[in-house]
Amino acid sequence: MKKPKRYLVTAALPYANGPVHIGHLAGCYLPADIYVRYLRLQGEDVKFICGSDEHGVPITIKARKEGLTPQQVVDTYHHLMKKAFEDFSISFDIYSRTSSPHHHHTASEFFKTLYQKGVFTEEVTQQYYDEQAQQFLADRYIIGTCPKCGFGNAYGDQCENCGSSLNPTDLIEPRSALSGSRPVMRTTRNWYLPLDKLQPAIEHYIETIKDQLKPNVYGQVKAWLQQGLAPRAMTRDLDWGVPVPLEQAKGKVLYVWFDAPIGYISATQELLPDQWQNYWQDPDTALIHFIGKDNIVFHCIIFPAMLMAHGGYVLPANVPANEFLNLEGDKISTSRNWAIWLHEYLTELPGRESELRYVLTSIAPETSDSEFTWKDYQARINNELVAIPGNLANRVLTLMQKYYNGIIPQDICEYTQADELRSATQKAYEEIDRNIRAFKLRNALQEWMDLARFGNKYLTESEPWKLFQENPEKTCEILSNSLVLLGHLAKLMLPFMPRAGQQLLHMLGKSTIEQLHTPISWKSGEQLPKPSLLFRKLEDSEIEPQITRLEHIRQQQPTKPTYTLPPLKDLVAYEDFQKLDLRIATVLAAQKVPKADKLLQLTLDTGIDRRTVISGVAQYYQPEQLIGKQVLLLANLAPRKIRGIESHGMILFAEDNSGRLVTVEPSEDVQNGSTVS
């Protein structure tokens, strides 16, 4: 991939039906902000685009529940989210909204272009209709019993209890979320994007970028393509959204996943009315979409298909999607209030913005789901931020005050007699650059922390406090080198923790820098400010209210039915256990086995070979959910044919109290073929 002239970076438009929580931050907005800030520091031409997604069924449902209009709901949450992002130093160039007149016009014109080109097909289908509310029902307006786990409040598109994807007609005893009555089937006409006809072009496009995509992204896209794409309706029978700009479509609006991604375009037009084409229609632009894993299909298949059908637009160069962040042993759930809301965090823990950015980046769910706990948050602040970079800055600047009254004793511009420091610093710059450009932000942050560790080691081993009387020149050299190192640490932390990075620069007597290669130097006689703490220790009393709040919420939840665990099996000899060859393998491909509701055919990379395994988990996992996962494989199980396909091994799953099967995964990525014992 050749180096682009410019970058257009988008972050998924958050739904304006609730506040932003830490799962949103870790999955999408913080990684995007780090990436953009780094590119800016490298002097790249980059624009960062986002805005509120203000249409769709969740917003109308919330409006009905609260007795408000949809516009009142989105106005409230648009402003709340925008301010929270600003307070958290998410550096959008523009934060727009899809209810704006400009966006409505842009989305309408885009639809009309596709309509006039004959792209859409018109189809008459059967859809659930609420006779009491006199309205067709979108998937989320239909509630019923999940046919797979028996949960009584599953939605028409997904069961939030077992995670299964559903169709409205799959539900047992369906009922309307509007009136509670049983819906009936009626015919309706909508306009469809023929993804089946566009599939060859989409496949070709994916092949051109597959080497840039993360394995979890490529795997999910590949699974969708292997199943074969089907036409998808781009219009809906709703009264809230962008009206379909056709006379024969009165009372219909654009499908939210047609409307929302066009929001990236309309926001760019607002930001750059005379130059937006450079970022959307010039092939020298790299379009990067930061999203969560639940939006992969929309950004890798549906939106590119829309852009191809329209013509004249660049296609996404990469879609670095993250997995999900869990909270204190449970999935984040807005409906259960099981979340840490950004605006509340910033109010209740003031001055801790940099710490949250650090912790969320440290545990970012880049390749698998990860977990936030308040105790781990505290430990990472105290044992890492305070103990390593915070300690280094405090030691060096305190010694400068002690020996020189904070006055720079000589000109300082680079390391002196410190080849190891120079080498470590150079490595940090190179590795941080490589990892950020590869969207491996956890690794990049670790490189920064390793450089701070090296600085502490250098200072401790040099012992300038023992040399000042006998060898003041050596003391000056050591502290000058330490100041140079702090300057590099300040610059390199700016993408991750911009306010803390700026604070460290101020402590070094410097102002904001615009580019990473800008040197930091001091003239003899410069006065350093009085030292202050870069990071503060987090006390138990600061997080106890947060832990108590979550525990109270947990206690309010319905009690889960008790589950009697199966008894332990008979003892086996150690020699028999040793015969089992348990390995870690990665799922490369997955597809449903024809005429077998429970079976998936999986292709595994064992590190030694590639093999096919048949697994009976189709009730619990869609094929795209498994691709890219590392799983536990019984590798030396004798092959056997299942539905005419030879299976070589068995993937091991955990079974929860509802009978649902859950993958057993390593806590972090390991080499394929790693043994388990």
C-alpha positions as CSV (number, residue, x, y, z in Angstrom):
1,M,0.0,0.0,0.0
2,K,1.6,3.3,-1.1
3,K,1.7,6.2,1.3
4,P,-1.4,8.3,1.0
5,K,-1.3,12.1,0.6
6,R,-4.0,12.5,3.2
7,Y,-6.1,10.6,5.7
8,L,-9.8,10.8,6.4
9,V,-10.5,9.1,9.8
10,T,-14.0,8.4,10.9
11,A,-15.3,7.1,14.3
12,A,-18.6,5.3,14.3
13,L,-21.5,7.7,14.8
14,P,-22.8,7.0,18.3
15,Y,-26.6,6.6,18.7
16,A,-28.1,9.6,20.4
17,N,-30.3,7.5,22.6
18,G,-28.0,7.4,25.6
19,P,-24.7,8.7,27.0
20,V,-21.2,7.4,26.0
21,H,-19.8,4.7,28.2
22,I,-16.3,3.2,28.6
23,G,-17.0,0.4,26.2
24,H,-17.6,2.9,23.4
25,L,-14.4,4.6,24.3
26,A,-12.2,1.5,24.4
27,G,-13.7,0.0,21.3
28,C,-13.7,3.0,18.9
29,Y,-13.2,6.6,20.0
30,L,-10.1,6.4,22.0
31,P,-8.1,4.3,19.5
32,A,-9.2,6.6,16.7
33,D,-8.1,9.7,18.7
34,I,-4.7,8.2,19.5
35,Y,-4.2,7.3,15.8
36,V,-5.2,10.8,14.6
37,R,-3.2,12.6,17.2
38,Y,-0.1,10.6,16.2
39,L,-0.6,11.3,12.5
40,R,-0.9,15.0,13.2
41,L,2.3,15.0,15.3
42,Q,4.0,13.4,12.2
43,G,2.9,16.3,10.1
44,E,0.3,14.2,8.1
45,D,-2.8,15.8,6.5
46,V,-5.6,14.2,8.5
47,K,-9.2,15.0,9.2
48,F,-11.1,13.3,12.1
49,I,-14.9,13.0,11.5
50,C,-17.8,12.0,13.8
51,G,-21.3,13.0,14.8
52,S,-24.4,11.8,16.4
53,D,-26.5,9.1,14.7
54,E,-29.9,10.5,15.4
55,H,-32.3,8.2,13.5
56,G,-33.3,4.5,13.9
57,V,-35.6,2.5,16.1
58,P,-33.8,2.7,19.4
59,I,-34.3,6.5,19.5
60,T,-38.0,6.2,18.7
61,I,-38.4,3.5,21.4
62,K,-36.7,5.8,24.0
63,A,-38.9,8.7,23.0
64,R,-42.1,6.7,23.4
65,K,-40.9,5.4,26.8
66,E,-40.1,8.9,28.1
67,G,-43.1,10.7,26.6
68,L,-40.8,12.9,24.4
69,T,-40.4,13.5,20.7
70,P,-37.5,11.9,18.9
71,Q,-36.0,15.3,18.3
72,Q,-36.1,16.1,22.0
73,V,-34.3,12.8,22.8
74,V,-31.5,13.4,20.2
75,D,-31.1,17.0,21.2
76,T,-30.4,16.0,24.8
77,Y,-27.9,13.2,24.0
78,H,-26.2,15.0,21.1
79,H,-25.1,17.8,23.4
80,L,-24.3,15.5,26.3
81,M,-22.1,13.3,24.1
82,K,-20.4,16.2,22.3
83,K,-19.4,17.8,25.6
84,A,-18.2,14.5,27.1
85,F,-16.0,13.8,24.1
86,E,-14.5,17.3,24.3
87,D,-13.9,17.0,28.1
88,F,-12.1,13.6,27.4
89,S,-9.9,15.3,24.8
90,I,-11.3,13.4,21.8
91,S,-10.1,15.7,19.1
92,F,-12.7,15.5,16.3
93,D,-12.3,18.1,13.6
94,I,-16.1,18.1,13.5
95,Y,-18.8,16.5,15.5
96,S,-21.9,16.8,13.5
97,R,-25.4,15.2,13.6
98,T,-27.6,13.3,11.2
99,S,-30.8,15.3,12.0
100,S,-29.3,18.4,10.4
101,P,-30.9,19.7,7.2
102,H,-27.6,19.4,5.4
103,H,-27.3,15.8,6.2
104,H,-30.9,15.1,5.2
105,H,-30.2,16.8,1.8
106,T,-26.9,14.9,1.3
107,A,-28.5,11.5,2.1
108,S,-31.5,12.2,-0.1
109,E,-29.3,13.1,-3.0
110,F,-27.2,10.0,-2.6
111,F,-30.3,7.8,-2.6
112,K,-31.7,9.6,-5.7
113,T,-28.4,9.1,-7.6
114,L,-28.6,5.3,-6.9
115,Y,-32.3,5.3,-7.8
116,Q,-31.8,7.2,-11.1
117,K,-28.9,4.8,-12.0
118,G,-31.3,1.9,-11.6
119,V,-29.3,0.3,-8.7
120,F,-32.3,-0.5,-6.4
121,T,-34.8,-3.2,-6.8
122,E,-38.4,-2.8,-5.6
123,E,-39.8,-5.7,-3.6
124,V,-43.1,-6.4,-1.9
125,T,-42.7,-8.4,1.3
126,Q,-44.6,-9.5,4.4
127,Q,-43.8,-7.6,7.5
128,Y,-45.3,-7.5,11.0
129,Y,-47.8,-4.7,11.5
130,D,-49.3,-3.4,14.8
131,E,-53.0,-2.8,14.2
132,Q,-53.5,-0.9,17.4
133,A,-50.6,1.5,16.7
134,Q,-51.3,1.4,13.0
135,Q,-47.6,1.0,12.2
136,F,-45.3,-1.5,10.6
137,L,-42.8,-2.8,13.1
138,A,-39.1,-2.8,12.7
139,D,-37.2,-5.7,14.2
140,R,-36.5,-3.9,17.5
141,Y,-40.3,-3.1,17.9
142,I,-41.0,-6.9,18.1
143,I,-40.4,-8.8,21.3
144,G,-40.9,-12.4,22.1
145,T,-39.5,-15.6,23.5
146,C,-36.1,-16.6,22.1
147,P,-36.4,-20.1,20.4
148,K,-32.8,-20.9,21.4
149,C,-32.6,-20.1,25.1
150,G,-36.2,-19.4,26.2
151,F,-35.5,-15.7,27.2
152,G,-38.9,-14.0,27.2
153,N,-37.8,-10.5,26.0
154,A,-35.7,-11.2,23.0
155,Y,-35.8,-8.6,20.1
156,G,-36.7,-9.4,16.6
157,D,-33.1,-9.2,15.5
158,Q,-31.2,-10.5,18.5
159,C,-31.5,-12.2,21.9
160,E,-29.6,-10.1,24.4
161,N,-29.6,-13.1,26.8
162,C,-27.8,-15.7,24.7
163,G,-26.5,-13.4,21.9
164,S,-28.2,-15.3,19.0
165,S,-29.1,-13.5,15.8
166,L,-32.8,-13.8,15.0
167,N,-35.4,-12.9,12.5
168,P,-38.8,-11.5,13.8
169,T,-40.5,-14.7,12.5
170,D,-38.2,-16.8,14.7
171,L,-39.7,-15.4,18.0
172,I,-42.2,-17.5,19.9
173,E,-45.4,-15.5,20.9
174,P,-44.2,-12.2,19.3
175,R,-45.7,-9.0,20.6
176,S,-45.5,-5.3,19.6
177,A,-43.2,-3.1,21.7
178,L,-45.6,-0.3,21.0
179,S,-48.9,-1.7,22.2
180,G,-48.2,-5.1,23.6
181,S,-50.6,-6.7,21.1
182,R,-49.8,-9.6,18.8
183,P,-48.8,-8.2,15.4
184,V,-50.2,-9.4,12.1
185,M,-48.5,-9.8,8.7
186,R,-49.1,-7.2,6.0
187,T,-47.5,-6.5,2.7
188,T,-45.3,-3.5,2.2
189,R,-43.1,-2.2,-0.6
190,N,-39.4,-1.2,-0.1
191,W,-36.3,-0.5,-2.1
192,Y,-33.4,-2.9,-1.9
193,L,-29.7,-2.7,-2.5
194,P,-28.9,-5.8,-4.5
195,L,-25.8,-7.0,-2.6
196,D,-26.0,-10.3,-4.3
197,K,-25.3,-8.7,-7.7
198,L,-22.6,-6.4,-6.1
199,Q,-20.9,-9.3,-4.4
200,P,-18.2,-9.9,-7.1
201,A,-17.2,-6.3,-6.9
202,I,-17.2,-6.4,-3.1
203,E,-15.1,-9.6,-3.0
204,H,-12.5,-8.0,-5.4
205,Y,-12.4,-4.9,-3.2
206,I,-11.9,-7.0,0.0
207,E,-9.1,-9.0,-1.7
208,T,-7.2,-5.7,-2.4
209,I,-7.2,-4.7,1.3
210,K,-7.2,-8.1,3.1
211,D,-3.5,-7.8,4.1
212,Q,-4.3,-4.5,5.9
213,L,-7.4,-5.8,7.8
214,K,-7.1,-7.2,11.3
215,P,-7.8,-11.0,11.3
216,N,-11.1,-10.6,13.2
217,V,-12.3,-8.1,10.6
218,Y,-11.3,-10.1,7.5
219,G,-12.6,-13.3,9.1
220,Q,-16.1,-11.9,9.7
221,V,-16.3,-10.3,6.2
222,K,-15.1,-13.6,4.6
223,A,-17.9,-15.5,6.5
224,W,-20.6,-13.1,5.2
225,L,-19.3,-13.5,1.7
226,Q,-19.0,-17.3,1.9
227,Q,-22.7,-17.4,2.9
228,G,-23.6,-15.3,-0.1
229,L,-25.0,-11.8,0.2
230,A,-28.7,-11.1,-0.1
231,P,-30.5,-7.9,-1.1
232,R,-31.0,-5.6,1.9
233,A,-33.8,-3.1,2.2
234,M,-32.6,0.5,2.2
235,T,-36.0,2.0,3.2
236,R,-38.2,1.5,6.2
237,D,-41.8,2.0,7.2
238,L,-41.1,4.5,10.0
239,D,-42.0,8.1,10.7
240,W,-38.6,9.2,12.1
241,G,-35.6,9.6,9.8
242,V,-34.6,10.9,6.4
243,P,-37.7,10.8,4.2
244,V,-37.3,8.6,1.1
245,P,-37.2,11.2,-1.7
246,L,-39.7,9.5,-4.0
247,E,-43.3,10.4,-4.6
248,Q,-44.4,6.7,-4.3
249,A,-42.6,6.3,-1.0
250,K,-44.6,8.6,1.3
251,G,-44.4,7.6,4.9
252,K,-41.1,5.8,4.5
253,V,-37.6,6.8,5.6
254,L,-34.1,5.7,4.7
255,Y,-32.7,2.6,6.5
256,V,-30.5,3.9,9.3
257,W,-27.5,2.0,7.9
258,F,-28.0,3.7,4.6
259,D,-28.4,7.1,6.2
260,A,-25.8,6.9,9.0
261,P,-22.5,6.3,7.0
262,I,-23.5,9.1,4.6
263,G,-23.2,11.2,7.8
264,Y,-19.4,10.9,7.4
265,I,-19.7,12.6,4.0
266,S,-22.1,15.3,5.1
267,A,-20.0,16.1,8.1
268,T,-16.9,16.4,5.9
269,Q,-18.8,18.8,3.7
270,E,-19.8,20.9,6.6
271,L,-16.2,21.0,7.8
272,L,-14.6,21.7,4.3
273,P,-17.3,22.9,2.0
274,D,-14.8,23.8,-0.8
275,Q,-12.3,20.9,-0.3
276,W,-14.3,17.9,0.9
277,Q,-13.9,16.2,-2.5
278,N,-10.2,15.9,-1.8
279,Y,-10.9,13.6,1.1
280,W,-13.7,11.6,-0.5
281,Q,-13.0,11.5,-4.2
282,D,-9.2,11.6,-4.6
283,P,-7.6,8.1,-4.8
284,D,-4.6,9.4,-2.8
285,T,-6.8,9.6,0.3
286,A,-6.7,6.8,2.9
287,L,-10.2,6.4,4.4
288,I,-10.0,4.7,7.8
289,H,-13.2,3.7,9.8
290,F,-12.8,3.0,13.5
291,I,-15.7,0.9,14.7
292,G,-16.7,-1.8,17.1
293,K,-17.0,-5.4,15.9
294,D,-20.8,-5.3,15.7
295,N,-20.5,-2.8,12.8
296,I,-18.0,-4.6,10.6
297,V,-20.5,-5.8,8.0
298,F,-21.9,-2.3,7.5
299,H,-18.5,-0.6,7.0
300,C,-16.8,-3.4,5.1
301,I,-19.7,-4.5,2.9
302,I,-22.8,-2.3,2.8
303,F,-21.2,1.1,2.8
304,P,-18.5,0.2,0.3
305,A,-21.3,-1.3,-1.9
306,M,-23.2,2.0,-1.7
307,L,-20.0,3.9,-2.6
308,M,-19.3,1.6,-5.5
309,A,-22.9,1.8,-6.8
310,H,-22.8,5.6,-6.6
311,G,-19.3,6.0,-8.2
312,G,-16.7,8.6,-7.7
313,Y,-15.8,7.9,-4.0
314,V,-12.8,6.3,-2.5
315,L,-13.4,3.0,-0.6
316,P,-12.2,2.3,2.9
317,A,-8.5,1.5,3.1
318,N,-8.9,-0.1,6.5
319,V,-11.5,-0.8,9.1
320,P,-9.7,-1.4,12.4
321,A,-12.6,-2.8,14.5
322,N,-12.1,-3.7,18.1
323,E,-13.9,-6.4,20.2
324,F,-16.0,-5.6,23.3
325,L,-15.0,-4.4,26.7
326,N,-16.7,-6.0,29.7
327,L,-17.2,-4.5,33.1
328,E,-16.6,-6.3,36.4
329,G,-17.3,-9.8,35.1
330,D,-20.4,-8.9,33.0
331,K,-21.2,-7.5,29.6
332,I,-21.8,-3.7,29.6
333,S,-25.5,-3.2,29.3
334,T,-27.2,0.2,28.9
335,S,-30.6,-1.2,29.5
336,R,-29.4,-2.6,32.9
337,N,-27.4,0.6,33.6
338,W,-24.4,-1.8,33.9
339,A,-21.8,0.7,32.6
340,I,-19.4,3.5,33.5
341,W,-20.8,6.6,31.8
342,L,-18.1,9.0,30.6
343,H,-19.9,12.2,31.6
344,E,-20.4,10.9,35.2
345,Y,-16.8,9.6,35.4
346,L,-15.4,13.1,34.5
347,T,-17.6,14.7,37.2
348,E,-17.0,12.1,39.9
349,L,-13.3,11.6,39.3
350,P,-12.1,15.1,38.2
351,G,-8.6,15.4,36.9
352,R,-8.4,11.7,36.1
353,E,-9.0,12.0,32.3
354,S,-5.4,10.9,31.5
355,E,-5.5,7.9,33.8
356,L,-8.7,6.6,32.1
357,R,-7.2,7.0,28.7
358,Y,-4.1,5.1,29.9
359,V,-6.0,2.2,31.4
360,L,-8.5,1.8,28.6
361,T,-5.6,1.8,26.1
362,S,-3.7,-0.8,28.2
363,I,-6.7,-3.1,28.2
364,A,-8.0,-2.2,24.7
365,P,-10.0,-5.2,23.2
366,E,-8.0,-5.2,20.1
367,T,-8.1,-8.9,19.3
368,S,-10.5,-10.3,21.9
369,D,-12.9,-9.1,24.5
370,S,-11.3,-7.6,27.6
371,E,-12.5,-6.4,31.0
372,F,-12.4,-3.3,33.1
373,T,-12.5,-3.5,36.9
374,W,-12.1,-0.7,39.4
375,K,-9.3,-2.6,41.3
376,D,-7.3,-3.1,38.1
377,Y,-7.8,0.5,37.2
378,Q,-6.4,1.5,40.6
379,A,-3.5,-0.9,40.3
380,R,-2.5,0.4,36.9
381,I,-2.5,4.0,38.1
382,N,-0.6,3.4,41.2
383,N,1.8,0.6,40.1
384,E,2.4,1.9,36.6
385,L,1.7,5.6,36.0
386,V,2.6,6.9,39.4
387,A,5.4,4.4,40.1
388,I,7.2,4.6,36.7
389,P,6.9,7.8,34.6
390,G,5.5,9.8,37.5
391,N,8.3,8.7,39.8
392,L,10.9,9.5,37.1
393,A,9.7,13.0,36.5
394,N,9.4,13.7,40.2
395,R,12.9,12.4,41.0
396,V,14.6,14.3,38.1
397,L,12.9,17.6,38.6
398,T,13.3,17.5,42.4
399,L,17.1,16.9,42.0
400,M,17.2,19.8,39.6
401,Q,15.7,22.0,42.2
402,K,17.9,20.7,44.9
403,Y,21.2,21.1,43.1
404,Y,20.6,24.0,40.7
405,N,17.5,25.8,42.2
406,G,15.7,24.7,39.0
407,I,18.1,26.7,36.8
408,I,19.5,24.9,33.7
409,P,23.2,24.7,34.4
410,Q,24.3,24.3,30.7
411,D,23.0,24.2,27.2
412,I,21.1,20.9,26.7
413,C,19.9,19.5,23.4
414,E,20.8,15.8,23.2
415,Y,22.2,12.9,25.2
416,T,25.8,13.0,26.3
417,Q,27.8,9.9,26.9
418,A,24.6,7.8,27.0
419,D,24.6,5.4,24.1
420,E,22.1,3.0,25.8
421,L,19.7,5.9,26.4
422,R,20.0,7.0,22.8
423,S,19.4,3.4,21.6
424,A,16.4,2.9,23.8
425,T,14.9,6.1,22.8
426,Q,15.4,5.4,19.1
427,K,13.8,2.0,19.5
428,A,10.8,3.5,21.3
429,Y,10.2,6.0,18.4
430,E,10.5,3.2,15.8
431,E,8.3,0.7,17.7
432,I,5.6,3.2,18.6
433,D,5.4,4.3,15.0
434,R,5.2,0.8,13.7
435,N,2.6,-0.3,16.2
436,I,0.3,2.8,15.9
437,R,0.3,2.5,12.1
438,A,-0.6,-1.2,12.5
439,F,-3.4,-0.2,15.0
440,K,-1.6,-2.1,17.8
441,L,-2.1,0.7,20.3
442,R,-1.6,-1.5,23.4
443,N,1.9,-2.4,22.2
444,A,2.7,1.2,21.3
445,L,1.7,2.3,24.8
446,Q,3.8,-0.5,26.3
447,E,6.8,0.8,24.4
448,W,6.3,4.2,25.9
449,M,6.1,2.7,29.4
450,D,9.3,0.6,28.8
451,L,11.2,3.8,27.9
452,A,10.1,5.3,31.2
453,R,11.2,2.2,33.0
454,F,14.6,2.4,31.3
455,G,14.9,6.1,32.4
456,N,14.3,5.0,36.1
457,K,16.9,2.3,35.7
458,Y,19.4,4.8,34.2
459,L,18.8,7.3,37.1
460,T,19.0,4.6,39.8
461,E,22.2,3.0,38.5
462,S,23.9,6.4,37.8
463,E,23.2,7.6,41.4
464,P,23.8,11.4,40.7
465,W,23.0,12.1,44.4
466,K,26.2,10.4,45.4
467,L,28.3,12.2,42.8
468,F,27.4,15.8,43.3
469,Q,30.1,16.7,45.8
470,E,32.9,14.7,44.2
471,N,32.0,14.9,40.5
472,P,29.5,17.8,39.8
473,E,30.2,17.6,36.1
474,K,29.0,13.9,36.0
475,T,25.9,14.8,38.1
476,C,25.1,17.6,35.6
477,E,25.5,15.1,32.7
478,I,23.2,12.5,34.3
479,L,20.5,15.0,35.1
480,S,20.8,16.7,31.7
481,N,20.4,13.3,30.0
482,S,17.4,12.6,32.3
483,L,15.8,15.9,31.2
484,V,16.3,14.9,27.5
485,L,14.6,11.6,28.2
486,L,11.6,13.3,29.9
487,G,11.3,15.5,26.9
488,H,11.0,12.5,24.6
489,L,8.5,10.8,27.0
490,A,6.4,14.0,27.0
491,K,6.3,14.1,23.2
492,L,5.6,10.4,22.9
493,M,2.7,10.4,25.4
494,L,0.8,13.2,23.6
495,P,-1.2,10.9,21.4
496,F,-2.2,8.7,24.4
497,M,-2.6,11.2,27.2
498,P,-2.5,14.7,25.7
499,R,-3.2,16.6,28.9
500,A,-0.6,14.7,30.9
501,G,1.9,15.1,28.1
502,Q,1.2,18.8,28.0
503,Q,1.6,19.0,31.8
504,L,5.0,17.3,31.6
505,L,6.1,19.7,28.9
506,H,5.1,22.6,31.2
507,M,7.1,21.0,34.0
508,L,10.1,21.0,31.7
509,G,9.5,24.7,31.0
510,K,8.2,24.1,27.4
511,S,5.0,24.9,25.6
512,T,3.0,22.9,23.2
513,I,4.8,21.2,20.3
514,E,3.2,20.8,16.9
515,Q,5.2,17.9,15.5
516,L,7.0,14.9,17.0
517,H,10.3,15.7,15.4
518,T,10.4,19.1,17.0
519,P,13.5,19.0,19.2
520,I,13.3,20.0,22.9
521,S,16.3,21.8,24.2
522,W,17.3,24.2,27.0
523,K,19.6,27.2,27.2
524,S,21.9,27.7,30.2
525,G,20.1,29.9,32.7
526,E,16.5,28.8,31.9
527,Q,14.3,28.5,34.9
528,L,12.3,25.3,35.4
529,P,8.9,25.7,37.2
530,K,8.5,24.3,40.7
531,P,7.9,20.5,40.3
532,S,4.5,19.0,40.8
533,L,3.1,15.5,40.7
534,L,2.6,14.2,37.1
535,F,0.2,11.5,38.4
536,R,-1.5,11.2,41.8
537,K,-2.0,7.9,43.7
538,L,-5.5,6.7,43.6
539,E,-6.9,5.9,47.1
540,D,-9.4,3.3,47.9
541,S,-11.9,6.0,49.0
542,E,-12.0,7.4,45.5
543,I,-13.2,4.2,43.9
544,E,-15.3,2.7,46.7
545,P,-18.4,4.7,45.7
546,Q,-18.0,3.4,42.1
547,I,-17.8,-0.2,43.3
548,T,-20.7,0.2,45.7
549,R,-22.9,1.7,42.9
550,L,-22.2,-1.3,40.6
551,E,-22.9,-3.8,43.4
552,H,-26.2,-2.0,44.1
553,I,-27.1,-2.3,40.4
554,R,-26.2,-6.0,40.4
555,Q,-28.4,-6.6,43.5
556,Q,-31.4,-5.0,41.7
557,Q,-31.1,-7.5,38.8
558,P,-33.5,-10.4,38.7
559,T,-32.0,-13.4,40.4
560,K,-30.8,-15.9,37.9
561,P,-32.1,-19.5,38.3
562,T,-29.9,-21.7,40.3
563,Y,-27.9,-24.3,38.3
564,T,-26.9,-27.7,39.6
565,L,-23.5,-28.5,38.4
566,P,-22.9,-32.0,37.0
567,P,-21.0,-34.2,39.3
568,L,-17.3,-34.7,38.8
569,K,-16.4,-37.6,36.6
570,D,-14.4,-40.6,37.6
571,L,-10.7,-40.2,38.2
572,V,-8.3,-40.8,35.3
573,A,-4.6,-41.7,35.5
574,Y,-2.1,-39.0,34.8
575,E,-0.8,-41.1,32.0
576,D,-4.2,-41.1,30.3
577,F,-4.4,-37.3,30.6
578,Q,-0.9,-37.0,29.0
579,K,-2.3,-38.8,25.9
580,L,-4.5,-35.8,25.1
581,D,-2.8,-33.2,22.8
582,L,-4.5,-29.9,23.7
583,R,-3.4,-27.0,21.4
584,I,-4.4,-23.4,20.8
585,A,-5.6,-22.8,17.2
586,T,-7.0,-19.9,15.3
587,V,-10.3,-20.1,13.3
588,L,-9.5,-19.0,9.8
589,A,-12.9,-19.7,8.1
590,A,-16.3,-20.8,9.2
591,Q,-19.5,-21.8,7.4
592,K,-22.7,-23.6,8.1
593,V,-23.0,-27.2,7.2
594,P,-25.9,-27.6,4.7
595,K,-29.0,-29.2,6.0
596,A,-27.6,-29.3,9.6
597,D,-29.0,-26.7,11.9
598,K,-26.4,-27.3,14.7
599,L,-23.2,-27.8,12.8
600,L,-20.4,-25.4,11.6
601,Q,-17.5,-26.3,9.4
602,L,-14.4,-24.6,10.7
603,T,-10.9,-24.2,9.2
604,L,-8.2,-24.0,11.8
605,D,-4.6,-22.9,11.8
606,T,-2.9,-25.1,14.4
607,G,0.6,-23.7,13.8
608,I,1.5,-27.1,12.4
609,D,-1.2,-27.6,9.8
610,R,-4.5,-26.4,8.6
611,R,-7.4,-28.7,9.3
612,T,-11.2,-29.0,9.1
613,V,-13.2,-29.5,12.3
614,I,-17.0,-29.9,12.5
615,S,-18.4,-28.3,15.6
616,G,-22.0,-28.4,16.9
617,V,-22.3,-24.7,17.9
618,A,-24.4,-23.2,15.1
619,Q,-27.2,-22.4,17.6
620,Y,-24.8,-20.2,19.7
621,Y,-22.4,-18.7,17.2
622,Q,-22.8,-17.2,13.7
623,P,-19.8,-18.2,11.5
624,E,-18.5,-14.7,11.5
625,Q,-18.4,-14.6,15.3
626,L,-15.8,-17.4,15.4
627,I,-13.5,-16.3,12.7
628,G,-10.2,-14.8,14.1
629,K,-10.8,-16.3,17.5
630,Q,-8.2,-18.5,19.2
631,V,-9.8,-21.7,20.5
632,L,-8.8,-24.8,22.5
633,L,-8.4,-27.8,20.3
634,L,-8.2,-31.5,21.1
635,A,-5.8,-32.1,18.3
636,N,-5.2,-35.8,18.4
637,L,-8.8,-37.0,18.4
638,A,-9.2,-39.7,15.8
639,P,-10.8,-38.3,12.5
640,R,-14.4,-39.1,11.8
641,K,-16.9,-38.2,9.1
642,I,-19.8,-35.9,10.1
643,R,-22.4,-35.2,7.4
644,G,-19.9,-36.5,4.8
645,I,-17.1,-34.1,6.0
646,E,-14.1,-35.5,7.7
647,S,-13.4,-33.7,11.0
648,H,-9.9,-33.7,12.5
649,G,-10.2,-32.9,16.2
650,M,-12.6,-31.3,18.5
651,I,-12.9,-27.7,19.8
652,L,-13.6,-27.5,23.5
653,F,-16.3,-25.2,24.8
654,A,-17.6,-24.3,28.2
655,E,-21.3,-24.9,28.9
656,D,-23.2,-22.3,31.0
657,N,-26.3,-22.8,33.1
658,S,-28.6,-22.2,30.1
659,G,-26.9,-24.8,28.0
660,R,-25.2,-22.2,25.9
661,L,-21.7,-23.1,24.6
662,V,-18.9,-20.5,25.1
663,T,-15.4,-20.6,23.6
664,V,-12.5,-21.3,25.9
665,E,-9.8,-18.7,24.9
666,P,-6.3,-17.7,26.1
667,S,-6.4,-14.4,28.0
668,E,-4.1,-12.9,25.4
669,D,-2.9,-14.0,21.9
670,V,-0.4,-16.9,21.9
671,Q,1.3,-18.7,19.0
672,N,-0.9,-21.1,17.2
673,G,0.1,-24.7,18.2
674,S,0.9,-23.7,21.8
675,T,0.3,-26.7,24.0
676,V,-2.1,-26.6,27.0
677,S,-1.3,-28.7,30.0
